[in-house]
Amino acid sequence: MTRHRRSDGVPTSTYRLQITEDFDLDAAREVLPYLDELGVGWIYLSPILEAHPGSDHGYDVVDPTRVDPARGGPEALARLSEEAHRRGMGIVVDIVPNHLGVETPVVNGGWWDVLQHGQGSRFAAVFDVDWEAGDGRVLLPIVGDDDLDDGRIRNLEIVDGMLGYHDHRFPLAPGTEGIDDPQVAHERQHYRLVGWRTADDRMNYRRFFAVNTLAGVRIEDRDVFETTHAEIGRWFREGLVDGLRVDHPDGLRHPAAYLSDLAELTGGAWVVVEKILEPGEELPEGWLTAGTTGYDALGVIDRVLVDPAGEEPLGELEDRLRGGVPPWPEMVRDNKREVAETILNAEVRRIARELARELAAEPTDDWRAGVEAVLIELLAAFPVYRSYLPDGREELESAAEAVRRDRPDLQPWLDLVLPVLGDRLRAPALRFQQTSGMVMAKGVEDRAFYRWSRLTSLNEVGADPDQFALGPQEFHAAMARRQERTPAAMTTLSTHDTKRSEDVRARISVLAEDPEWWAGTVDALLEAAPAPDPGFANLLWQAAVGAWPISRERLHAYAEKAMREAGDHTTWTDPDPVYEKHVHALVDAAYDDDAVRALLAAAAERVADAGWSNALSAKLLSLAVPGVPDVYQGSAVWDQSLVDPDNRRPVDFEQRMSLLEQARPVRPSGLADDGRAKLHVVRTTLRLRRDRPELFTDYRPVAATGAAADHVLAFDRGGVVAVVTRLPLGLERSGGWRDTRLELPDGTWHDLLTDRPAAAEVADLLADLPVALLVRDAG
């Protein structure tokens, strides 16, 4: 067995594993031989602190002071760490500093204590609660409409010394344990059960986005940081863990200060942050992090493989199907306004309350209405996820200018709040910063992305669907800057949060090369199976073609999530059964209607080979460009997953171990291809990065000449040249590579993927695969 050096605290690559009760830390240890053989540098674990019982993702931590026993506990972490380190592999762990899970109070000791003792709880400082807004109580929006009865709550009872409501259980405050009447007992608690619909506007504790069961944590309090990070500190003191991935830093009050504290705690370990950057945005200077988790790189990689010629015809199709589509910036602003007025209105109202306190104002109804209106408009117009005052003051001014232009009636209120929101020392400014990212995420990722169907491979976290394609020169400029600024940031193609896996997106992107054919296919599908919303049907059929063959159950689940997230016909909280019945009938037609099934199967087969070409190109780019490449579990072979929870399905590692022995450079073909070519590309590149990291220390474009020069993209990383194919359908239609040549750097080059000398003629170089990985021969 080869032992590998953990390269100076920075991984050569990572491999993401979803740790669950069914695939625990010991199961992760069992797949280390496969990952080692694959060439993986470090293992990257989903959250492992104790989560809510039954959680399949781990982001609902209920006890941050210990490793989850259901996921193997501290002993299993020690065993995994020992074996990984023996193999020279490091361990990265995903941590969740923004919130804790409170779905079942009894399993979160801190939350239970807060509910029992109120502001006198020793854990009161942990949670971000506006006590004044609840008259000294935590408001819990769980009561169903049918159980509200003129101030009384039906189905309340005293059960085993607790207050019960259906299956929910809550503590009784000291001195109230002997009250027999549950209504009276409820009135004397430090919490109040309220109607579930009031979460939108009355919630008085900060949440993770609009998830009531995830309560925000005041990590900016030093005592809270030390309490919630004691176990994480132990990992580094005892050498169990080597790096961290920080979930949702934009929810924190002071992300820069938090990262400084984390650097001190971990001894300056490799840390990346799940920070979503808008196009052109950079991480704030001074953050103690290696960079982001890679969504910014994902957007660039996807777009360099998209044909810009498809933008206009696909846009015309979308416009026709939806009866007119607003410009993307307008759609984003409208959707952000909508969520700020509805599901996140409680957060808006909290900022308004803090403004009233800060300004010593006695808020009248008119005052509240004016302040809340201008806050909503500022949040809707905010151009990035958040500012980090004093950094980002220009984004606040940009949003203010949009409000001045479009809502002059709000000018007096804007003049009132803007000086406060721009002052980094004042509470409303800090709260506004924590809130703007929520509004962006819910308005764009979870709403606008499902209302915009032009080319859905572009509807991805951290990217702008309005930016349709990038040319090679733009790609090279972005990667050169990445090498200069964040060479140790993570690079990714698929995560647990991507809306479509990398290979689904790669296949959908082919539609941009044949947009007229796709428009005809959509029209034929709509004729065979009429849809209540043709624009949404376009989104659904793109997902089906991208993931084909896909089971009926998976496509039904996707359709439900997509239409409810879109929120224009049906929602999670107010589903429209008639509309949903029609959409689910479309899904059934894909399996039960011969004409629909034949159209989808033919479409998937038509784009399959070009999709595989795109997928291999995207994969090699992600593995070879500047940054630390991450491979999401299972995606070393084809992964046709859709949005979560579809992308968290169990992975058949035994099948992948077996396939690894068969991995070889054979051009993939047809829907039934088993992915051994992708596995070969991944293994070859990861091993090279692990064994010869000195070859990946620079970035220089490699030029091409000839008739098909625009179809090849190549670059030199300082001793290794990556070569990929762009726009494979257009390449085929134009007659292939013909006289196209690469201007390779001096020396004799060898293609590791085919194990043969590398020719400058692209037709010879890419005869077997659409990608190549070249190293210079010794001597």
N, C-alpha and C positions, 0 to 999 in steps of 0.2 A: 504493500500500500504506500502510495506517495503521501508525504506529509508536506503541507504547504504553509508558508509564512503568512501570518495575518499582517498585511502590508502596512506597517507604520500607522496603524489606527484607522485606516481608510479601506473599506472593502473594495475588492476588485469587481465584485458583483454581489447582488443579493437575490434571494429566492423567497417569495412571500408564501407563508403557510398560514392557513386559517385554523387556529387552535380551538377546538370545541370539546364538548364532553365525549363525543364519538371519535374525534381525532385529537387525542390529548398530547401532552408533551412527550410521553413515552412513545406514542405512535410517530411523532416527529423524529424521535431518535432512530426509529426503525427505518426511516427513509433516507437517513444520512448517507449510506453507501451509494444510493442512486444519485443524490445531489452532488456528492463528491465526484463520482464518475462523470457527471454532467459538466463539472468544472465550476460549480458555484463557489463563490468566495465566502459569503456570510449567509446564515439563515436569518430570515426576517419574519418575526412572529407577530400575529395579531395580538390584541390585548390579552394579558394573562393574569391580571389582578382579578380578585373574586368578583364575578359578574352575577347578574340576576339569574336565579335558577332556570335552566333551560335555554339561556341565551345562546344563539348560534353565531354571534359576532363579537361579543365581549366589550362593546362600547358602553354598556350599561353597568359600569362597575358599581358594586354596592359596598365593598370593603377594600379600600386602597392599601390596606396595611398588610396584605398577605397574597401570595399566589393562590389562585383559585383551586381549591381541592378537587373540584369537578374536572379541572383541566390537568390534573396530575399533582398539583401542590408543589411546595418548594423542593421536595425530594426529587420529583421528576425533572424539575428545572435543573437541579444540580447534575443529574445523570445526563441530561441532554447537553449541558454545557461541557461536562467533562469529555464526552465523546466528540463533540464538535471541535473542541480545542485540541484534542488529541490528533484530529485530522487537519489541524491548522485552519479551521473554519471559525469565524466569529459569529456572534449572535446580536441581532438588532431586535428590539422590542418596541411595539407600538404602545404609546401611553396616551391617556385621556385626561388632561388636566382641567378641562373646561367644565365638566359636569359629572354628576353621580346619578345612578339609577334609583328611582324612588317609586317604581310601579307598585311594589309590595312593601309597605313601610317596615314590616317586622323583620325583613332580611337586611335592611340598612340601619344599623344601630344608631348612627348619628342622626339620621332623619327621624327615626322613631323617637329619639330623645327630644328633638326639637318640637315635634308634635305634642309630646307629653308635657314638656316644661316651658315651651314658648321662648320668649326672649331671655329667660333665665337659664336656658339650656347651655351646658358647656360646649355644645356644638353649634350654637346659634350663629357664631361668626363664620362658620364654614360655608353656609348657604347664603346666596344673594337674594335676601327677602326684603321687600319694602313693607315693614310691619305697620307703618302708619296707614298705608292704603287699605289694609285689612282690619283696621281698628285693633291692632295688636294681635291679629291672628293670621295664620297661613290659610289662604283660600285654596281649596282642593276641588277642582271642577270635575266631578265624577257622577253627579246625580242625573239620572235619566229624566226625560221630559215627563213621563207618566208618574214619576214619584214626587213631583213638586205639587204641593197642595196648600196654597195660601199661607206660606211661611213654614209649613210643616213638611217633613220629609217622610214619605212612606217607606216602609221596609227597613227602618232603623230598629236595632235591637241591641241588648246587652248580651254578649256571648263570651263566656269564660273570662270575665274581667276586662273585656275590651268592648269598644263600640263597633257594632257590625252593620254593614250596609251591603246586602246581597253577599258576594264572596269577599268583599273588602273587610279588613280589620284595622282598627285604629286604637291607639292607647288612650287611657283615661288619665286626666291630670290628677295629681295628688289631691285628695280631699273630695274627689267626685266618684270614687270607686263604689260607694254605697248607694248611689242614686239609681232607683229602679226604672224610672221613666226615661227611655232613651232620648226623647225630645229635649227634656230638661238637661240631661247629661250633655247632650251635644251643645247646648247653648253655653255651657260652662267650660268648654275646651279652648285650647290655644290654636285651634284650627276651626274652620267652618267648611262643611261640605256644601258646595253650590252646584248649580246646573252646569252640565258639561259644556253647553254652548257659551257660557260666560268666559271660557278660557281665552277667547279672542280679544276681549276687551277688559276683563277684570282680574286676570292673573296677576298675583303680586310677588311671584318669585321668577327670577330669570330662568329661562329654559334653554335647551339646545334647539335652536330654531323654534318650531311650533310643537315640539314633542313634550307633552305635559309630564311624561314619566321620566324625564331627564332634567334634573334641577341644577342650575348653574352654581359653580363653586367660586368662592372669593380667594382665588389662589394668590392674589396680590398681598394678602395678609401673611406675614412671615410665619406666624404660628401655624396657619393653615397649610402653607407650603411644606413646612417641616413635617407636619403630621401626615399629610397625604403622600409625601415623597420619601418617607423613612425606608420603606421597603425597596424602592428604586435605588436609594443610596446604598443599601446593603448589597444589592446586585453588583455594584461597581467596587465597593470595598473588598468583596470576596472574589472578584474576578469572574463572576458568572456571566455577565453581559458586557458587550463591547460598544454598543451604540443604541441610539433611540430615534424613533420616528414620533414626532409630536402631532397629535391630532388637533385640528381646528384651533390654531393659535389666535385667529382673529376674534374668537370669543373672549379672550383674556383682556383684562383691563390694561395691563402693561406688558405686551408680548416681549419687548426688548429686555425689560428687567427680569422677566421670567426666564428667558434664555440665559441671561447672565447668572442667575441663581442655579440654573440647571448645569451650566458649565462648571461652576464651582463644585456642585454636588458630584458630578461625574468625572472630575479631573480633566475636563476639556475633551471628552469623548466625541466621536463623530455623531452629529445630530442633524437630522433633516426635518423640515416643517411642512405640514400639509397646508401650504399657503397658495391660494389661487391668485395668479397674476393675470391681469388683463393685458391684451397685446400692447407692447411697448412699456409696460410697467416693470420696475426692478424691485428686488427686495430692498428694504431700508438699509442704508449704510449702518454699520455698527452692530447688526444682529450677530450674535455668536452662534452661527449655524453654518453648515456646509452648503446649504441651499434648500430648495424646495424638494418635494417628493416627485416632481417630474411632469406635472400636467402641462407646463409651459412647453417642454420639449415634445410631448405627445402631439400638441397642436401643430407644431412646425413640421414634424415628421409626416403626419397625416396629409397635410396640405401640399407638400411637395410632390405627392403622388396622385394629386387630383388634376384633371384636365380643366384648365380655365375656360375652354370653349363650351363646357357644359353649363356654365353659370346662367347665361341668358335663357336657353330653352327650358332648363329645369325651373327657372324662376317663372317663366311664362306658364308652365304646367301648374305650378303651385298657385299662381294667381288665378288661373282659370278654375281650378278645383275648389278654391276657397271663396271665389267671387270677390277677389281683391284682397291683397295682403299688405298691411302697413310696412314701411321700412323697419328693418330690424331694430334700430335704436328707439324708434317710437313704440314698437311692441314691448321692448324691454322696459321702457319707462312706464307704460301703461300697466304692465304686469306687476312691477315693483310697487306702483301706487296701489294696485288692487290688494296685494298682500299686506301692505302697511295699513290699509283701511279695514282689513278683515282679520285674517288669522294671526297677524303680528301687531294688531292695534294695541294690545295691552302693553307692549314694549314702547310704543309711541307715547301712550298716556303716562308711562313712568318717566320718560324724559321730560314731558310737560310738567309733571309734579315736581321734578327736581329743579326745573327752571323756575317754577313758582317759589320754591324755597330759596333758591339762589338769589332771585330778584326781590325777595321779601314781598311778593305780590299776594294780594287777596284775590284768587282767581274767580271771576264771575263766569257765567256760562259763555258769554261772548269771548272772554279772555281765553278760556280753554279751547273753544272752537277755533279761534284764530291761531293760537300757538300750535295746536295739533294739526291744523291744515297746513301750516308752513313747514312743520317737521315732516309731514307726509310727502310734500312736494320736494323737499331737500333730499330725503331718502330716495325718492323715485328718480331724481336727476343725478344722484351721486355716481360718478363715472367708474369707480373701482369698488372693490369690496369694502375697504375702509382706509382711513388715514391713521397716522401714528404721530400726532402732533408733537413737535412742530413740523415734522415731515408730513407732506400731503395737504398742507394748507391750500395749495393751488386747486386741489380737487374740491375742497369745500367752497372755494370762491367760484369754481366752474359751476357747481350745482346752484349756488346762489344766483349767479348770472342767468341761468336757465329759468329760475323762478321769477326773477325780475322781468325777464322777457315775456314769459308765458302767463304769469299770474300777477299782473301789476296790482291787483286788489289786495294782495298779501304783503305789499311793500312795508306797511307799518309793523307788521308782525315779524317780518324778516329783519328789519332794523333793530327790533327788540332782542331777537334770539341770537343773531349772528355773532356779535361780540363775545357772547358767552360760549357758544359752540366752538369758537376759534381759540379759546383759552385752555391750554392743555392742563392747567391746574384745577379747573373747575369741574365739579361732578357731572353736570349735563353734557359737557364736551366728551368726557370719558364714556358716558353711557351711550351717547350718539355713535361713537366709534365702535362700541361693542354691538350696536344694533344694525348699523349699515350693512355689515357683512351678512347678517341673517336675512335682511330684506333682499339683498342681491341673490343669495343662494336660493331662497324660496321663489323669488320672482323669475329667475332665469333658469337655473338648473332644474327646478322641479315644476316649472310651469311653461315658460316660453319655449324651452327645448321641445315640448310636446305639442306646441301649436305651430311649429315651423318645420315643414316637411320637404323643403327644396332638395337637400341632399343630407340625409340624417347621419351620415358618417361624420359630419362636421359638428353635430350637436353634442359636444363633449365638454366635460368639466374643464374649466381653465382655458377654453377657446371661444372664439367669436364666430358663430355660423355665418355671419355676414362677410367674413374674410374667407373667400371661397377657395383660393389656391395660392401657392407660392412658387416662384420660379427658382431654378437652381442657384442663382446668384444671391437671392434673398435668403435661401436656406444656408448657404455657405457663410454669409455675413452673420446670421444668427448663431451658428455653431462656433464661429471664431470668437464671437463675443462671449459665448458660454465657456469656452476654453480659457478665456482671459479672466472672467469674473467668478465663475462657480464651477471649476473643474471637478469638484468632489460632490456636487449635487446629485440627486438621484434622477435617473432617466427611466421612464415607464411607458408602457403601451396599454396595459390592462391593470385595473385595480378592483377592489371590492366596491368602489364607487363609480366606475365607468358605466355609462348608459348602455354601451354595447362593447363587447370584447374586441380585441384588436383584429381578429380574423373576420368577424362580422363587418366591421368598418371597412376593412380592406376590400371585401367583396362589394359592399354598397358603393364604394368610391368608383367602381368600374362604370356605374350608371352615368357618370359625368362624361365618359367617352362615347356613350351611345344614347344620348338623351331622347332622340326622336323615337327610337325603339322602345325605350322605357315608357314614354308618354303613351304610345300605342298599347303597350301591355297593361298599363293602368286603366286605360279606357276599356279594354276588353274585360278586365277583371270587374270593373264597375258595371258593365253591361251584364256580365254573368251573375254578379252578386251585388245588387244596388246597395249603397251605403248611406246611412243617415248624414254622414259628414264625409264627402269625398276627400277632403284634405287630410283628415285623420286616417282614412283608408290608405292613402298614399304612404303615410308613416308606418302603418301596420304592415302593408305589403312589402315595404323595404325591409322591415325587421324579419319578416318571414323568409324572403329571398336570401337575406344575409345569413340567416341561421339554418337554412334548409339543409337536410331534413331535420325538423324540430317536432317534438311530440305535441299532440293536441293540448295536453295539460299545461305545458310550458307556454304555448302561444296564448292560451286563454288567460293565464296569469299575467303575461306581459300586457295583453290588451286591457285587462282591468286596471293595472297600475298606470299605464300610459294615459288612458282616457280620464281617470280620476285625477292624475297629476295635472293634466292639461286644464281641467277645471272649467272648461267653457260650456260643457253640456251636462256634466255630472261630476260629483266630488266625493271625497271620502266621507265627509260628514253629511252630505245631502245627495245621496245617489239617486239618479233618475232611472228607475227600473225599465222604462220603455226604451230609452236610448241604449242602455247597457244590453238589453236583450237583443237589439238589432246588431250591436257590435259583436256580441258573442256568436250571433248567427253567421257573421262573416267568417269568424274563426272556424266554426263547424263546416262551413262551405269549403274551406281549404282541404278538408279531409273527406267530406261526404258528397260534394258536387264534383262530378268528373271533369267538367269544363274548368272550374276554378283550380282544382288540383293539378290538372295538366298544364295550365298557364303558369302556375307558380313553379312547378317542377322544371318546365322548359326554361323559364327565366333563370332559375338558379343554375341549371346546367350550362346555359349560355355564358354566364359570367364567372363560372367556377374557376376555369384555368387562369383567366386574367386576375381573378381574385387571389388565387394562390400566389401568383407572381407579385402582386401588391403586398401580400402578407409576408412573403420572404424578404422583400425589399424593406418593408417597414421594420421587420425584426432585426435584420442586419444593421440597419441604421441605428435602431435603439441600442443595440449591443456595442456599436463601434464609435458612436459620436462621443464628444466630451461628456463626462459624467459617470456615475456609478449605475450600470444597467440593473434594473430589477425585472425578474421574471415572475409573473403572478402564477400561483400554483396551477399546475396542469398545462400552462400555455406554452410549454416547450414543444408541444404538438398542437395540432389545430384545436382551437377553442372557439366554439360558435355559441357563446353565452350572451344573454341579454342582461338587462338591469337586475340589480339585487332583488330578491334573493337568488335569482337564477344563477348568478356568477359565484354563489357560495355553495353550489352543489358538491357533494363528496367527489374527490378525485381518485381515480383508479391508478394508484401508483404501481401496482404489480404489472398492469398492462404496459405502463410507460417504461418500467425497468426491462421488460421483455423486448419492447420495441427498440430500446436503446441499442441492443445488440444488432439490430437490423438497420440502424440509421445509415443512410448512404446518399450520395448525390444523384438522385434520380428525379428528373423534372416531374413535379406533381401533376396529376391529370384526373379530371372528373370529380364528382361529388363524393365518391367512395374512397378517395385517397386517404391513406392512414396517417399522413403527417411525418413520415420518417425523414423526408427532406428537411423539414423545419427543425426536427430534432437534431439532425446532422449539423445544420447551420448554428444552432444554439450551442451544442456541445463544442464544436470546433472553435467558435469565437470566445466562449467563456473560458475554455482551457487556455487559449492564447493570452487572454487578459490576465488570467491567474498566474501563468507560468512566465510570461514576459511582459510585465506591466510597463517596462521602460519603452516599449514600442507605442504606448498610448499617451504621449505627453505633449503633443503638438496638434495643430490642425491647419492643413493647407489644402485648398481645392486642387483637384487633378482635372485638367481641361480635356475636352474631347473635340475632335474635328470630324467632319464628314456629314453625310446626308441625314443621319439619325442622331446627331450629337445631343439634341435636346432630350432624347429618350434615355440617356445614361447619366448617372450621378456618381461621382467618385471623389474621394478625398484621402489624403495621407495623414495619418495620426502620429507620424514621427518614426516610421519604420514599418508600418502596416497600412496597406491601401484597401479600402472597402469600395466595392463597385456594385451598384444596383440598377435595376431597370425601372424606368418611369413610363407610364401610359402605355401598357403593353398592347392594347387593342389598336391604338394609333400606330404603333410600331409595326404591327402586322399588316395593317391596311396600306402603309406607305412602302412596303416591300422589304421590311426587315432591316438588319444592321448595314448591309451593303459595305460601303467603304469607311465606316465609322471607326476611328482609332482613338485610343487614350494616349495622352502625352505623359507617360509614366516617368517618375523620377529616375535618375541614373541608377544603373545596376541591373542585375538579372533577377527577375521576380518569379515566384512560385505561388500557385493557387493552392491554398491549404484545403479548400473544399473538394477539389477534384484530384488533388495530389499530382499535379502535372505542371510543367513550365507555363508561365503566364504569357500569353500573346498580347501585343498591343492592339491587334485587331479584335474589336468587341465581338464580332460574329464567332470567332474561335473561342474567345475567353468565356463567353456566356452560352456556349453550345449546349451544355448539359443542364445548367441552372440559370435562373435569371439574376443571380448574384454571384460575387466572387470575393474572396478574402486573400489578399496577396501579401507575402513577406519576401524580403530581399534575401537571395541566396547568400550564404556565408562566403567571404573571399571575393 
